[in-house]
Amino acid sequence: MTIATPERYAEMLDAARRGGYAYPAINVTSTQTLNAALQGFAEAESDGIIQVSVGGSAYFSGQSVNDRVVGSLAFAAFAHEVAARYPGITVALHTDHCAKQYLDEWVRPLLAHEAEQVSRGEEPTFQSHMWDGSTVPLKENLDIAEELLEKSVKAHTVLEIEIGAVGGEEDGHSAEINEKLYSTPADGVRVAERLGLGERGRYMAAFTFGNVHGAYKPGVVQLRPKLLRDIQTEVWNAAHDGRLAGSANALRNAPEGKPFPLVFHGGSGSTPAEIAEAVSYGVVKMNIDTDTQYAFSRAIAGHMFRNYDAVLKIDGEVGNKKMYDPRSWGREAETAMAARVVEACQQLGSAGRALK
């Protein structure tokens, strides 16, 4: 198996929920970083998720084209081709952090494209899409989520939603680091009231518990993972005490006390203990971007500093073509990023657990 079918993706997410582990979701911006992610998953013997952001998808199309749909489809086409050479793992493709202003030029067209594919008996290009409603009021967030969930069902894809604000900055999308970064159990109940708990379509929920995007030292980010436990407990109880009519049956195969498959955003600066605790409360997907970006770029910087007189034509010399050939530093960068993906798989517990 290589790129997941909708059924295989469901199996992956269910296995993580039951097994108490999570998949790294690796953001990529180029064929090189995509290859590095695949290499890392294969070396870790882990299934995983590879995703493009609003900026990454545009970048994939070429800076002079700058078209998110074109870039997303190009990314997916390349992924389908090269992933076929990794038969021991399953990889899902995902679009990440689509804010309201990008819906009509990115995720809605992709969902329409995939619904057409499904109507022809084909598999959808992507396996999941994220609606980032963190900057709009919760009611509007859920209004849009409800619409997108209906479209996702027709496209045979999974919807990811975000409830609450993630601090820091990513692709020009930013939020302050303050009390708005913490979701509440009441938020969880409102989500379940509007979207159900799987009976109306499969979705993942990224509730915020102090998460921030960007690079931070441990201790700067004030995570409260127990908020995830409290949200899960409140919604589980509401589904079984009558407050969420009809949802209890949808949870018959869910792990005890974990009604939502959760997503962890903004993990940089989090301690291993905080990550493990969050996963224990039902996180099945954790976004990895800043750390893999650094691993990739750090290897390139190291190559350039070690070989500066070869990669630069200085003092009238001609340099060393082997050292400035993009393949020389590109291989180093891919290897370094792949190693960081392996580390993520080990930390999240998915290593060695690729579905057979």
C-alpha positions as CSV (number, residue, x, y, z in Angstrom):
1,M,0.0,0.0,0.0
2,T,1.2,3.5,-0.8
3,I,-1.2,6.5,-0.9
4,A,-4.1,5.6,1.3
5,T,-7.6,4.9,0.0
6,P,-10.4,6.4,2.0
7,E,-11.0,3.0,3.6
8,R,-7.3,2.6,4.4
9,Y,-7.1,6.1,5.9
10,A,-10.0,5.3,8.2
11,E,-8.2,2.1,9.2
12,M,-5.1,4.2,10.0
13,L,-6.9,6.7,12.2
14,D,-8.9,3.9,14.0
15,A,-5.7,2.0,14.6
16,A,-4.0,5.0,16.2
17,R,-7.1,5.7,18.4
18,R,-7.1,2.1,19.6
19,G,-3.4,1.8,19.9
20,G,-2.8,5.1,21.7
21,Y,-0.3,6.6,19.2
22,A,-0.3,9.4,16.7
23,Y,0.9,10.0,13.1
24,P,3.4,12.7,12.3
25,A,1.8,15.0,9.7
26,I,4.8,16.5,7.8
27,N,4.4,19.8,6.0
28,V,6.3,19.8,2.7
29,T,7.0,22.6,0.2
30,S,8.9,20.9,-2.6
31,T,9.6,17.5,-4.2
32,Q,12.8,17.3,-2.1
33,T,11.0,17.7,1.2
34,L,8.3,15.3,0.1
35,N,11.0,12.7,-0.8
36,A,12.6,13.3,2.6
37,A,9.2,12.7,4.4
38,L,8.7,9.5,2.5
39,Q,12.2,8.3,3.3
40,G,11.7,9.1,7.0
41,F,8.4,7.2,7.2
42,A,9.9,4.2,5.4
43,E,13.0,4.1,7.6
44,A,10.7,4.3,10.7
45,E,8.4,1.6,9.3
46,S,5.6,4.0,10.0
47,D,2.5,5.1,8.2
48,G,2.0,8.8,8.1
49,I,0.5,12.0,6.7
50,I,2.1,14.4,4.3
51,Q,0.5,17.8,4.0
52,V,0.7,21.2,2.2
53,S,-0.2,24.5,3.8
54,V,-1.8,27.5,2.1
55,G,1.6,28.9,1.3
56,G,3.2,25.6,0.5
57,S,0.5,24.7,-2.0
58,A,1.1,28.0,-3.9
59,Y,4.8,27.5,-3.8
60,F,4.5,24.0,-5.3
61,S,2.9,25.6,-8.4
62,G,6.0,27.9,-8.9
63,Q,6.4,31.4,-7.6
64,S,5.4,32.9,-10.9
65,V,2.2,30.8,-11.1
66,N,1.2,31.1,-7.4
67,D,-1.9,29.0,-7.7
68,R,-2.9,26.9,-4.7
69,V,-5.1,24.4,-6.5
70,V,-2.5,23.8,-9.3
71,G,0.2,23.4,-6.6
72,S,-1.9,21.0,-4.6
73,L,-2.7,18.8,-7.6
74,A,1.0,18.9,-8.7
75,F,2.1,17.9,-5.2
76,A,-0.4,15.0,-5.1
77,A,0.4,13.8,-8.6
78,F,4.1,13.6,-7.7
79,A,3.4,12.0,-4.4
80,H,1.3,9.3,-6.0
81,E,4.1,8.5,-8.4
82,V,7.0,8.3,-5.9
83,A,5.1,6.8,-3.0
84,A,4.5,3.8,-5.2
85,R,8.1,2.9,-4.5
86,Y,7.5,2.6,-0.8
87,P,5.1,-0.4,-0.6
88,G,5.7,-1.1,3.0
89,I,4.0,2.1,4.3
90,T,0.7,3.9,3.8
91,V,0.7,7.7,3.4
92,A,-2.3,10.0,3.5
93,L,-2.3,13.4,1.7
94,H,-3.7,16.4,3.5
95,T,-4.2,20.2,3.0
96,D,-3.3,22.2,6.1
97,H,-4.7,25.4,7.7
98,C,-7.1,26.7,5.2
99,A,-8.5,29.9,6.7
100,K,-11.8,31.5,5.6
101,Q,-10.3,33.8,3.0
102,Y,-8.7,30.9,1.1
103,L,-11.7,28.5,1.1
104,D,-13.1,29.6,-2.3
105,E,-9.7,29.5,-4.0
106,W,-8.4,26.3,-2.4
107,V,-10.3,23.7,-0.4
108,R,-13.7,24.2,-1.9
109,P,-12.4,23.7,-5.5
110,L,-10.4,20.6,-4.4
111,L,-13.5,19.1,-2.7
112,A,-15.5,19.7,-5.8
113,H,-12.8,18.1,-7.9
114,E,-12.7,15.1,-5.6
115,A,-16.5,14.7,-5.5
116,E,-16.4,14.5,-9.3
117,Q,-13.6,11.8,-9.1
118,V,-15.8,9.8,-6.7
119,S,-18.8,10.1,-9.0
120,R,-16.7,8.5,-11.7
121,G,-15.7,5.7,-9.4
122,E,-12.2,7.0,-8.8
123,E,-10.4,7.6,-5.5
124,P,-10.1,11.2,-4.3
125,T,-6.8,13.0,-4.8
126,F,-6.5,13.9,-1.1
127,Q,-7.6,12.0,1.9
128,S,-8.3,15.0,4.2
129,H,-8.6,18.7,4.3
130,M,-8.4,21.2,7.2
131,W,-10.7,24.1,7.8
132,D,-9.0,26.6,10.0
133,G,-11.8,28.6,11.7
134,S,-9.6,29.8,14.5
135,T,-10.0,33.5,13.7
136,V,-13.8,33.5,13.4
137,P,-16.5,33.2,16.1
138,L,-17.3,29.6,17.1
139,K,-20.8,29.7,15.6
140,E,-19.4,30.8,12.2
141,N,-16.6,28.3,12.5
142,L,-19.2,25.5,13.0
143,D,-21.5,26.8,10.3
144,I,-18.7,26.5,7.8
145,A,-17.5,23.2,9.2
146,E,-21.0,21.8,8.8
147,E,-21.0,22.8,5.1
148,L,-17.6,21.4,4.5
149,L,-18.3,18.1,6.3
150,E,-21.2,17.5,4.0
151,K,-18.9,18.2,1.0
152,S,-16.3,15.9,2.5
153,V,-18.7,13.0,2.8
154,K,-19.4,13.3,-1.0
155,A,-15.7,13.5,-1.7
156,H,-14.9,10.5,0.5
157,T,-12.4,12.6,2.5
158,V,-12.0,13.4,6.2
159,L,-12.4,17.0,7.5
160,E,-10.1,18.5,10.1
161,I,-11.4,21.5,12.1
162,E,-9.7,23.8,14.6
163,I,-11.5,25.1,17.6
164,G,-9.8,28.0,19.4
165,A,-6.7,30.0,18.3
166,V,-3.2,28.7,17.9
167,G,-0.7,31.4,18.8
168,G,2.4,32.4,16.8
169,E,2.6,32.7,13.0
170,E,2.5,30.3,10.1
171,D,2.2,31.3,6.4
172,G,1.1,34.8,7.4
173,H,-1.7,33.5,9.7
174,S,-1.0,34.7,13.2
175,A,-2.6,34.9,16.7
176,E,-1.4,36.4,19.9
177,I,-0.2,34.2,22.7
178,N,-2.9,34.7,25.4
179,E,-5.9,33.0,27.1
180,K,-7.7,32.6,23.7
181,L,-5.4,29.7,23.1
182,Y,-7.3,27.4,25.4
183,S,-10.5,25.6,24.3
184,T,-13.1,24.5,26.9
185,P,-15.2,21.4,27.5
186,A,-18.3,23.5,26.5
187,D,-16.6,24.1,23.2
188,G,-16.3,20.4,22.7
189,V,-20.0,19.8,23.4
190,R,-21.0,22.6,20.9
191,V,-18.9,20.9,18.2
192,A,-20.5,17.5,18.9
193,E,-24.0,19.1,18.8
194,R,-23.3,20.6,15.4
195,L,-21.2,18.0,13.7
196,G,-22.1,14.8,15.5
197,L,-19.5,12.3,16.6
198,G,-18.9,10.5,13.3
199,E,-22.5,9.6,12.4
200,R,-22.7,12.6,10.0
201,G,-19.2,12.2,8.6
202,R,-15.7,11.5,9.8
203,Y,-13.7,14.5,11.1
204,M,-10.7,15.2,13.4
205,A,-10.7,18.1,15.9
206,A,-7.8,20.3,16.8
207,F,-8.8,21.8,20.1
208,T,-6.3,24.3,21.4
209,F,-4.6,23.9,24.7
210,G,-1.9,26.6,24.6
211,N,-0.4,25.6,21.2
212,V,1.7,28.0,19.2
213,H,3.3,27.9,15.8
214,G,6.9,28.7,15.2
215,A,10.2,28.0,17.0
216,Y,10.3,28.3,20.8
217,K,12.5,27.0,23.6
218,P,10.9,24.5,26.1
219,G,9.1,26.5,28.8
220,V,8.0,29.4,26.6
221,V,4.9,27.5,25.4
222,Q,2.5,27.0,28.3
223,L,0.6,23.8,27.3
224,R,-2.3,22.4,29.3
225,P,-2.8,18.9,27.9
226,K,-5.3,18.0,30.6
227,L,-7.7,20.3,28.8
228,L,-7.9,17.6,26.1
229,R,-8.8,15.0,28.7
230,D,-11.5,17.3,30.1
231,I,-13.0,18.0,26.7
232,Q,-13.0,14.3,25.8
233,T,-14.6,13.4,29.2
234,E,-17.3,16.0,29.0
235,V,-18.3,15.1,25.5
236,W,-18.2,11.4,26.2
237,N,-20.5,11.9,29.2
238,A,-22.8,14.2,27.2
239,A,-23.2,11.5,24.6
240,H,-24.2,8.9,27.2
241,D,-26.4,11.0,29.5
242,G,-28.8,12.2,26.8
243,R,-27.4,15.7,26.2
244,L,-26.2,14.6,22.8
245,A,-29.1,12.6,21.5
246,G,-28.2,9.9,19.0
247,S,-24.4,10.2,19.4
248,A,-23.8,7.3,21.9
249,N,-24.3,4.7,19.1
250,A,-21.7,6.4,17.0
251,L,-19.2,5.8,19.8
252,R,-19.7,2.1,20.1
253,N,-16.3,1.4,18.5
254,A,-14.5,4.4,20.0
255,P,-11.9,4.0,22.8
256,E,-13.5,4.6,26.2
257,G,-13.7,8.2,27.1
258,K,-12.2,9.4,23.7
259,P,-15.1,10.5,21.4
260,F,-12.9,12.8,19.3
261,P,-9.9,11.8,17.2
262,L,-7.7,14.8,18.1
263,V,-5.0,16.8,16.3
264,F,-2.0,18.5,17.9
265,H,-0.9,21.8,16.3
266,G,2.1,23.9,17.1
267,G,4.3,21.4,18.9
268,S,7.6,23.2,18.7
269,G,8.9,23.9,22.2
270,S,6.7,21.2,23.7
271,T,8.5,18.7,26.0
272,P,8.4,15.0,25.3
273,A,6.2,14.5,28.4
274,E,3.7,17.1,27.2
275,I,3.5,15.4,23.8
276,A,3.1,12.0,25.3
277,E,0.4,13.2,27.6
278,A,-1.5,14.8,24.7
279,V,-1.3,11.6,22.7
280,S,-2.7,9.6,25.7
281,Y,-5.9,11.7,25.6
282,G,-6.7,10.8,22.0
283,V,-4.4,12.7,19.7
284,V,-4.0,10.8,16.4
285,K,-2.2,13.4,14.3
286,M,0.5,15.8,15.2
287,N,1.7,18.5,12.8
288,I,5.5,18.7,12.3
289,D,6.8,21.7,10.3
290,T,9.2,24.0,12.1
291,D,11.6,21.2,13.2
292,T,11.7,19.5,9.8
293,Q,12.3,22.8,8.1
294,Y,15.2,23.5,10.4
295,A,16.7,20.0,9.9
296,F,16.5,20.4,6.1
297,S,18.0,23.9,6.1
298,R,20.6,23.2,8.8
299,A,22.1,20.5,6.6
300,I,22.3,22.8,3.7
301,A,24.0,25.5,5.8
302,G,26.5,23.0,7.1
303,H,27.4,22.0,3.6
304,M,27.8,25.6,2.5
305,F,30.0,26.5,5.4
306,R,32.2,23.4,5.1
307,N,32.6,23.9,1.4
308,Y,32.4,27.7,1.0
309,D,35.4,28.0,-1.3
310,A,34.0,25.2,-3.5
311,V,30.4,26.6,-3.7
312,L,31.6,30.1,-4.3
313,K,33.7,31.4,-7.2
314,I,36.1,33.4,-5.2
315,D,39.6,34.8,-5.7
316,G,39.4,34.2,-9.4
317,E,38.8,30.4,-9.0
318,V,35.9,28.4,-10.5
319,G,34.7,26.5,-7.5
320,N,33.9,22.8,-7.4
321,K,30.9,21.8,-9.5
322,K,30.4,18.7,-7.4
323,M,29.9,20.8,-4.3
324,Y,27.5,23.3,-5.7
325,D,25.5,20.7,-7.7
326,P,22.1,20.9,-6.0
327,R,22.1,17.1,-5.7
328,S,25.1,17.2,-3.4
329,W,23.6,19.5,-0.7
330,G,20.1,18.2,-1.5
331,R,20.9,14.7,-0.5
332,E,22.3,15.9,2.8
333,A,19.2,18.0,3.4
334,E,16.8,15.1,2.6
335,T,18.8,12.7,4.9
336,A,18.7,15.2,7.8
337,M,15.0,15.8,7.4
338,A,14.2,12.1,7.1
339,A,16.1,11.5,10.4
340,R,13.8,14.1,12.1
341,V,10.8,12.4,10.7
342,V,12.0,9.1,12.1
343,E,12.4,10.8,15.5
344,A,8.9,12.1,15.3
345,C,7.5,8.6,14.5
346,Q,9.4,7.2,17.5
347,Q,8.2,10.0,19.8
348,L,4.5,9.6,18.8
349,G,4.6,5.8,18.9
350,S,3.9,5.1,15.2
351,A,7.3,3.7,14.4
352,G,7.3,0.0,13.5
353,R,3.5,0.0,13.3
354,A,2.8,0.4,9.6
355,L,-0.4,-1.4,8.7
356,K,0.0,-4.6,6.8
